[in-house]
Amino acid sequence: MAASTVSIAQDLPWHLGALNPATPVAPSAINTAGIKPGPHEVVVAVIDSGVLSNHPSLEGRLLPGYDMLSPPLNLRGARSADYAPDARDAKCGERVTSTTFRTHGTEVSSLIAGNGKDGVRGVNPNAKILPIRLFGSCPMTRADLLDAMAWAGGLPVAGVPQNANPARIINLSFSGGKRVCGPDLQNLVDRLAKKNIFVVAAVGNTFGKKLAEPANCEGVISVGAVDAENNIESYSALDTRTVIYAPGGGKDLNGHAPWHNNKLKVASFDVDFKGDETHLGAYRGVGTSYAAPLVSGFLSLLLSSRLDMSPADFMNELPKFSRPVNPTDKCMDCTPKGLAMPPAASK
């Protein structure tokens, strides 16, 4: 029994802590090890590049989703229930689908609800993922983003069937909109908040710049990135409005600690010598895009026991769910907080 426990602990990704109390824990780990989800199944919408549904790490975790990308940017011609990413050889003009974009939504989803296969474990393996495709070889539009968020939250969208599985959490692992949150987007975030729906957004990999949409909208839980040793990653946006920081990975760290490989383990794909895609779990997650789903997974874990929790409740209780991040001279007026499992939940 002891040997088995040690084996599991070694296989647990560093950003989730360790099952074995004798195993050292990365300073920025969110320490979810050994904490059981509550009785409520929580739906997390992943609005992204689409999800490859055949990855074993997401088996049993995916709900029927939707492709919200409109023509002519939708290379399949129209919106549909096919939420898969564009094919590997798809082209938007002269731009071919990048491997990063093709697997991005799958990798993000696995950090939330990975079931443990291929060594990929999400923060809450009992969460359900609602996959919504918003971009691919071609970029998104603002109108499609608004529709995707509205549909995710169960609001009606013209020409699209009603969402039978409204999300309590909407994960947006992208950034790059307006420098001031537009009234159309802010109004939608406010409508979703009134339905107790959490909107979680990556601050962006902008190397210290201020927040852009959607992370700069009031009420959005904006997420920056730290490394395994609790230092803010150099690529992360820096802004006093950043709500919380979570492991985002980056270049390898000095030393020989178990978290020396400072990347996040995600459900991804490689291409074999025959040209076929093969699934795997790999330490390749790097960026605020990967920090955000850890917060979304954490929220789903909280909601699984506290279904009535609102975004305002979470913000009010943030000191219970956070700890200091190592200070940085690049943002002297920032008071950064890192994600941490509250002691009361660690039973």
Backbone torsions as a table, in degrees:
resi	resn	phi	psi	omega
1	MET	NA	-44.4	-179.4
2	ALA	-62.9	-42.2	-180.0
3	ALA	-63.1	-38.7	179.3
4	SER	-64.4	-41.9	179.9
5	THR	-62.1	-42.4	179.3
6	VAL	-62.6	-41.5	179.9
7	SER	-60.2	-43.9	179.8
8	ILE	-63.8	-43.0	-178.6
9	ALA	-60.5	-39.5	-179.9
10	GLN	-67.5	-30.4	-178.0
11	ASP	-83.1	-15.5	-177.8
12	LEU	-70.0	128.9	180.0
13	PRO	-56.9	144.7	-173.3
14	TRP	-59.7	-29.4	-175.8
15	HIS	-74.1	-7.0	178.3
16	LEU	-107.4	9.3	177.9
17	GLY	86.4	-142.9	-178.5
18	ALA	-151.5	146.3	177.7
19	LEU	-79.8	-30.2	-178.0
20	ASN	-92.0	118.8	-177.8
21	PRO	-57.1	-23.6	-178.9
22	ALA	-80.9	-11.0	-178.9
23	THR	-84.6	129.4	179.3
24	PRO	-63.2	146.6	-176.4
25	VAL	-113.6	135.6	177.4
26	ALA	-58.9	140.0	-177.0
27	PRO	-55.7	-29.7	-178.6
28	SER	-101.4	6.2	179.0
29	ALA	-58.6	144.4	-177.9
30	ILE	-89.8	0.9	166.6
31	ASN	55.3	54.8	175.9
32	THR	-93.8	-1.5	-174.5
33	ALA	-58.7	132.2	175.8
34	GLY	79.6	1.4	-179.1
35	ILE	-96.8	122.3	-176.2
36	LYS	-86.1	137.6	173.7
37	PRO	-60.8	154.2	178.6
38	GLY	-76.9	-172.4	-173.3
39	PRO	-77.1	-12.5	-174.5
40	HIS	-97.7	133.2	176.2
41	GLU	-85.6	124.8	-173.2
42	VAL	-110.0	134.8	-179.5
43	VAL	-96.6	128.5	176.7
44	VAL	-117.4	119.5	176.1
45	ALA	-82.9	128.7	175.0
46	VAL	-109.5	101.2	179.1
47	ILE	-91.3	111.8	-166.3
48	ASP	-161.7	-147.2	-176.4
49	SER	-87.6	4.5	-173.1
50	GLY	102.3	167.6	-177.7
51	VAL	-129.0	134.9	173.5
52	LEU	-83.9	105.5	-168.6
53	SER	-74.6	-8.5	-175.9
54	ASN	-91.6	9.7	177.8
55	HIS	-77.7	127.2	-177.7
56	PRO	-57.5	-28.8	-177.9
57	SER	-68.9	-15.2	178.3
58	LEU	-109.9	7.8	179.7
59	GLU	-58.4	128.3	179.0
60	GLY	80.2	1.8	-175.2
61	ARG	-106.6	-13.6	-171.5
62	LEU	-98.9	136.0	173.6
63	LEU	-99.3	164.7	174.1
64	PRO	-61.3	123.7	-177.9
65	GLY	-111.2	-156.2	-177.5
66	TYR	-154.9	152.2	174.2
67	ASP	-99.2	110.5	-175.9
68	MET	-98.2	5.7	-179.9
69	LEU	-77.4	125.3	-176.4
70	SER	-88.4	154.2	171.8
71	PRO	-69.3	153.3	5.1
72	PRO	-85.4	-0.8	-179.2
73	LEU	-73.0	-19.2	176.5
74	ASN	-85.2	110.4	-176.3
75	LEU	-69.8	-14.0	176.5
76	ARG	-87.0	-3.6	171.7
77	GLY	102.2	-30.0	-176.8
78	ALA	-164.9	164.8	171.9
79	ARG	-64.4	148.8	-179.3
80	SER	-164.4	-179.1	177.4
81	ALA	-80.7	0.2	179.6
82	ASP	-84.8	98.9	-176.1
83	TYR	-93.3	9.4	179.2
84	ALA	-66.6	151.8	175.8
85	PRO	-68.4	168.6	175.4
86	ASP	-60.4	154.7	177.5
87	ALA	-63.7	159.2	-177.0
88	ARG	-60.9	-31.7	-176.8
89	ASP	-98.0	10.6	-179.5
90	ALA	-68.9	146.7	-179.5
91	LYS	-132.9	137.1	171.5
92	CYS	-108.4	101.0	-169.2
93	GLY	65.9	-119.8	178.3
94	GLU	-98.9	0.3	-176.6
95	ARG	-91.8	121.7	177.5
96	VAL	-87.0	147.8	176.8
97	THR	-54.7	128.2	178.5
98	SER	-83.8	150.4	177.2
99	THR	-59.6	-37.2	-179.6
100	THR	-61.3	-48.1	179.7
101	PHE	-65.9	-38.8	-176.2
102	ARG	-62.0	-38.5	-176.2
103	THR	-100.1	-4.2	-172.0
104	HIS	-57.8	-50.9	-178.1
105	GLY	-63.8	-35.2	177.6
106	THR	-65.8	-44.4	-178.9
107	GLU	-65.3	-44.2	178.2
108	VAL	-60.1	-45.5	-179.3
109	SER	-60.7	-38.0	-176.6
110	SER	-68.4	-28.2	177.8
111	LEU	-71.1	-22.9	177.4
112	ILE	-84.3	-49.0	-166.6
113	ALA	-136.4	20.4	177.3
114	GLY	-53.0	136.6	-172.3
115	ASN	-89.9	1.9	178.1
116	GLY	103.3	-17.1	178.4
117	LYS	-68.1	146.2	-173.3
118	ASP	60.1	21.1	178.4
119	GLY	73.6	14.0	-177.9
120	VAL	-101.4	112.7	-178.4
121	ARG	-119.8	126.6	176.3
122	GLY	-81.0	167.3	177.1
123	VAL	-60.9	-38.4	178.3
124	ASN	-131.9	90.3	-178.1
125	PRO	-62.3	-10.8	178.2
126	ASN	-93.8	-3.7	177.7
127	ALA	-70.0	156.2	174.3
128	LYS	-108.5	137.4	-179.5
129	ILE	-100.6	128.4	173.2
130	LEU	-103.2	100.6	-175.0
131	PRO	-82.1	128.4	178.9
132	ILE	-129.5	119.3	-179.6
133	ARG	-87.1	131.4	-178.3
134	LEU	-123.6	-23.5	-179.5
135	PHE	-150.8	165.3	179.7
136	GLY	-160.2	-125.3	174.3
137	SER	-61.2	-35.9	176.5
138	CYS	-99.0	150.6	-178.0
139	PRO	-75.1	170.1	177.8
140	MET	-80.2	167.5	169.2
141	THR	-118.0	160.0	179.9
142	ARG	-63.5	-41.1	179.9
143	ALA	-60.9	-41.0	179.3
144	ASP	-67.1	-37.8	177.0
145	LEU	-60.8	-46.5	-179.7
146	LEU	-62.4	-42.9	178.3
147	ASP	-64.4	-41.3	-178.7
148	ALA	-63.0	-44.1	179.4
149	MET	-66.1	-43.1	179.5
150	ALA	-62.1	-46.6	-179.3
151	TRP	-63.6	-39.9	179.1
152	ALA	-57.7	-38.6	-177.9
153	GLY	-86.6	5.4	177.6
154	GLY	87.8	8.4	177.1
155	LEU	-81.9	149.9	-178.2
156	PRO	-69.6	141.6	176.6
157	VAL	-129.7	125.7	-176.2
158	ALA	-57.7	132.2	175.3
159	GLY	79.6	3.5	-178.5
160	VAL	-123.7	134.3	178.1
161	PRO	-57.9	148.4	178.7
162	GLN	-60.2	139.2	178.0
163	ASN	-72.2	117.9	-178.3
164	ALA	-80.4	-9.8	-176.6
165	ASN	-133.4	69.1	-178.4
166	PRO	-57.0	142.4	-177.8
167	ALA	-86.3	148.9	169.3
168	ARG	-92.2	-19.3	-179.2
169	ILE	-134.3	135.1	176.3
170	ILE	-116.9	119.3	-179.0
171	ASN	-100.1	124.2	179.2
172	LEU	-120.2	95.9	-177.3
173	SER	-93.5	55.7	177.2
174	PHE	-158.4	164.2	179.3
175	SER	-151.7	172.4	174.5
176	GLY	127.3	12.9	177.5
177	GLY	-83.4	-149.8	-176.2
178	LYS	-67.3	153.7	178.6
179	ARG	-75.0	-17.0	172.3
180	VAL	-125.2	131.1	-176.5
181	CYS	-59.7	123.9	180.0
182	GLY	-67.8	150.6	-178.5
183	PRO	-61.1	-30.9	179.4
184	ASP	-66.2	-44.5	179.3
185	LEU	-71.3	-40.8	179.5
186	GLN	-63.4	-40.3	178.5
187	ASN	-61.1	-40.5	179.9
188	LEU	-68.1	-43.1	177.1
189	VAL	-58.5	-40.9	179.0
190	ASP	-64.5	-41.2	178.2
191	ARG	-62.7	-40.8	180.0
192	LEU	-67.9	-38.8	179.5
193	ALA	-63.1	-34.8	178.4
194	LYS	-65.9	-21.0	175.6
195	LYS	-95.4	13.5	-178.9
196	ASN	60.8	34.5	177.8
197	ILE	-100.5	129.2	179.9
198	PHE	-87.7	134.9	173.5
199	VAL	-113.3	118.2	-178.4
200	VAL	-113.3	129.0	-176.7
201	ALA	-136.4	139.6	174.3
202	ALA	-67.9	142.5	179.6
203	VAL	-76.0	-19.0	179.0
204	GLY	103.6	151.6	179.5
205	ASN	-94.8	67.6	-171.8
206	THR	-109.1	12.5	174.3
207	PHE	53.1	56.8	171.4
208	GLY	91.8	1.9	178.5
209	LYS	-75.9	167.5	178.9
210	LYS	-74.2	167.3	-176.0
211	LEU	-68.4	144.7	170.7
212	ALA	-117.4	173.8	175.8
213	GLU	-62.6	151.5	-5.1
214	PRO	-84.1	-4.1	-174.0
215	ALA	-67.3	-22.2	-176.2
216	ASN	-89.4	4.3	178.5
217	CYS	-78.6	141.1	-180.0
218	GLU	-64.6	133.3	-179.7
219	GLY	94.6	-13.0	176.5
220	VAL	-80.6	138.3	175.3
221	ILE	-86.6	98.6	-177.0
222	SER	-84.2	138.2	-171.4
223	VAL	-126.2	120.5	172.0
224	GLY	-96.4	177.9	-174.1
225	ALA	-119.3	139.1	171.0
226	VAL	-120.7	161.1	175.2
227	ASP	-86.2	-177.4	-176.3
228	ALA	-63.9	-21.6	-177.9
229	GLU	-102.4	18.3	169.3
230	ASN	76.6	22.1	174.8
231	ASN	-98.9	137.6	177.6
232	ILE	-61.8	128.0	-179.2
233	GLU	-66.6	142.8	-175.9
234	SER	-62.4	-27.8	-177.6
235	TYR	-80.0	-14.5	-173.9
236	SER	-72.2	141.1	170.4
237	ALA	-59.4	151.0	178.9
238	LEU	-126.5	125.0	-174.4
239	ASP	-162.5	141.5	178.9
240	THR	-62.8	-19.9	-179.0
241	ARG	-83.0	-5.9	177.3
242	THR	-62.1	123.9	-174.4
243	VAL	-76.1	-43.5	-174.0
244	ILE	-157.3	157.1	176.1
245	TYR	-115.6	148.0	178.9
246	ALA	-143.9	162.8	179.4
247	PRO	-54.2	127.0	178.7
248	GLY	-124.7	-9.6	176.3
249	GLY	74.2	171.3	179.9
250	GLY	170.4	-148.1	-178.8
251	LYS	-67.3	155.5	-179.2
252	ASP	-60.9	148.9	-178.1
253	LEU	-96.0	161.2	177.0
254	ASN	-71.2	157.5	176.4
255	GLY	94.5	-171.1	-174.7
256	HIS	-125.6	23.1	178.8
257	ALA	-64.3	155.9	178.8
258	PRO	-57.0	-23.3	-179.5
259	TRP	-98.8	19.4	176.7
260	HIS	-54.4	-41.7	172.8
261	ASN	-75.6	101.3	-168.4
262	ASN	-88.6	32.3	177.7
263	LYS	-111.6	161.3	-179.0
264	LEU	-94.0	141.1	-179.9
265	LYS	-83.0	123.6	-174.1
266	VAL	-131.7	161.6	173.5
267	ALA	-81.6	115.1	-176.5
268	SER	-139.0	-168.9	-177.6
269	PHE	-139.5	147.8	169.1
270	ASP	-121.6	165.0	176.2
271	VAL	-106.2	124.7	-178.0
272	ASP	-82.8	-176.9	-174.4
273	PHE	-66.7	-17.5	177.0
274	LYS	-87.3	-7.1	-177.1
275	GLY	91.2	6.9	179.5
276	ASP	-91.8	147.2	176.7
277	GLU	-79.6	133.2	177.3
278	THR	-122.6	137.7	-177.2
279	HIS	-79.3	153.6	176.7
280	LEU	-163.7	163.0	167.4
281	GLY	-103.9	127.0	-172.7
282	ALA	-140.4	143.9	173.3
283	TYR	-80.5	86.9	-179.1
284	ARG	-140.4	2.5	179.6
285	GLY	-77.1	121.0	179.0
286	VAL	-142.9	125.5	174.1
287	GLY	134.0	166.6	175.7
288	THR	-65.4	-21.8	174.4
289	SER	-58.3	-29.7	-177.0
290	TYR	-95.5	-21.0	173.5
291	ALA	-70.9	-40.2	-177.2
292	ALA	-57.9	-47.3	-179.1
293	PRO	-65.3	-23.6	175.0
294	LEU	-65.9	-37.2	176.0
295	VAL	-69.6	-41.1	177.5
296	SER	-61.2	-42.6	177.5
297	GLY	-64.4	-40.5	178.0
298	PHE	-60.6	-45.5	178.3
299	LEU	-62.0	-39.4	179.3
300	SER	-64.5	-34.0	177.2
301	LEU	-66.9	-42.4	176.4
302	LEU	-62.7	-46.7	-177.5
303	LEU	-66.6	-25.3	179.8
304	SER	-64.9	-20.7	175.2
305	SER	-109.2	-22.3	-177.5
306	ARG	-129.4	73.8	-172.3
307	LEU	-64.4	-23.1	-177.6
308	ASP	-88.4	0.4	179.8
309	MET	-62.4	136.2	179.2
310	SER	-107.0	163.6	174.6
311	PRO	-55.7	-37.8	178.5
312	ALA	-65.2	-38.9	177.0
313	ASP	-59.6	-45.7	-178.9
314	PHE	-61.0	-44.3	-179.3
315	MET	-64.2	-38.8	178.5
316	ASN	-65.8	-32.6	-177.2
317	GLU	-96.9	8.7	-174.7
318	LEU	-52.4	-38.1	178.6
319	PRO	-56.8	-28.2	178.4
320	LYS	-73.7	-24.0	-173.1
321	PHE	-106.6	11.7	-173.8
322	SER	-141.9	168.8	178.6
323	ARG	-148.0	163.9	-178.9
324	PRO	-65.1	145.6	171.3
325	VAL	-100.8	148.3	179.2
326	ASN	-54.2	132.6	-175.0
327	PRO	-65.2	157.5	178.3
328	THR	-132.7	139.2	179.5
329	ASP	-79.3	-1.6	179.2
330	LYS	-84.3	-12.1	-179.2
331	CYS	-147.1	76.4	-173.5
332	MET	-65.8	-27.1	-179.3
333	ASP	-93.1	5.0	176.3
334	CYS	-82.1	145.1	173.8
335	THR	-120.9	71.0	-170.3
336	PRO	-67.5	144.6	177.9
337	LYS	-124.8	139.3	178.3
338	GLY	-107.0	148.2	-178.9
339	LEU	-68.7	134.5	177.7
340	ALA	-149.1	141.7	176.3
341	MET	-70.5	129.3	-179.1
342	PRO	-62.1	141.3	-178.4
343	PRO	-55.7	-34.7	-177.2
344	ALA	-63.1	-25.4	-179.1
345	ALA	-85.5	-13.5	-174.2
346	SER	-88.5	65.3	-179.0
347	LYS	-110.4	NA	NA
